[in-house]
Amino acid sequence: MAQHAYDLSMFEEKKPNVVALKPNKKAVRANKRQRRVQSTLNTLATVACTAVALSFVLLAIFARVRLTELNTSI
């Protein structure tokens, strides 16, 4: 006489039945194109951020030099 309230087999993990599908050629091609575009955008963003950071550093150096020249002329 088994009671359903004490049936612990309902809480055991079951193996999922997963079947591997062949990759869709259109999806693979689109995924490759998307990765290429994303890689290009990441590179451009990195170059832009580096250029902005470098311009701030150069601007700070230029301002310091200009200030020094003004102080020596006074």
Buried (B, 14 or more C-beta within 10 A) or exposed (E): EEEEEEEEEEEEEEEEEEEEEEEEEEEEEEEEEEEEEEEEEEEEEEEEEEEEEEEEEEEEEEEEEEEEEEEEEE
